[in-house]
Amino acid sequence: MKAIKLCFVTLVFFVCSAQAQEPTWNKSQMEVWEVVQQSWVDDVAENGNWPANYVHNNYVTWGADSGGPSYKDSAIK
């Protein structure tokens, strides 16, 4: 029984200590994160910026629901 309690206390300690660590992102990572957040804002706002401003010009997708490849222009429409 003592072993189970010790395992539980150890598990709780590691879970709590993992949550207490401060993020260590560098400047480049923060810039990327700002673009990601802005893309979410533009997507929700439906202001025409998503996906036009965020998708590469060579964007191609082919989903299970499409009969063929779909390019950036069709994604914007």
C-alpha positions in Angstrom: 0.0 0.0 0.0 2.9 2.3 0.8 4.3 1.7 -2.7 1.0 2.8 -4.3 1.0 6.0 -2.2 4.6 6.7 -3.1 3.9 6.2 -6.8 0.8 8.5 -6.6 2.7 11.3 -4.8 5.6 11.0 -7.3 3.2 11.2 -10.2 1.4 14.3 -8.7 4.8 15.9 -8.1 5.9 15.5 -11.7 2.6 16.6 -13.1 2.7 19.8 -11.0 6.3 20.5 -11.7 5.8 20.2 -15.5 3.0 22.8 -15.3 5.2 25.2 -13.4 7.8 25.5 -16.1 8.0 28.9 -17.9 7.8 28.7 -21.7 11.2 29.4 -23.3 10.3 30.5 -26.8 12.8 32.6 -28.8 12.0 35.7 -30.8 11.5 33.7 -34.1 9.1 31.3 -32.4 7.1 34.2 -31.0 6.8 35.8 -34.4 5.5 32.6 -35.9 3.0 32.2 -33.0 1.7 35.8 -33.7 1.0 34.9 -37.3 -0.8 31.7 -36.2 -3.0 33.7 -33.8 -3.7 36.4 -36.4 -4.7 33.7 -38.9 -7.2 32.4 -36.4 -8.7 35.9 -35.9 -8.9 36.4 -39.7 -10.6 33.0 -40.2 -13.2 33.7 -37.6 -13.8 37.2 -38.8 -14.3 36.0 -42.4 -12.7 39.2 -43.6 -11.2 37.6 -46.7 -7.7 37.5 -45.4 -7.9 33.7 -44.7 -6.6 31.8 -46.6 -5.4 34.4 -49.1 -2.8 35.9 -46.9 -1.7 32.6 -45.2 -1.6 29.9 -47.9 1.5 29.5 -50.1 1.0 30.2 -53.8 1.8 26.6 -54.6 -0.8 25.2 -52.2 -2.5 22.0 -53.4 -4.8 19.7 -51.5 -6.7 16.6 -52.4 -9.2 15.6 -49.9 -11.4 12.6 -49.6 -14.5 14.7 -50.7 -12.9 16.2 -53.8 -12.7 14.6 -57.2 -9.2 16.0 -57.9 -6.6 18.4 -56.6 -7.7 21.8 -55.2 -5.5 24.8 -55.6 -5.1 28.1 -53.7 -7.6 30.0 -55.9 -10.4 27.4 -55.3 -9.6 27.4 -51.5 -10.1 31.2 -51.4 -13.5 31.0 -53.2 
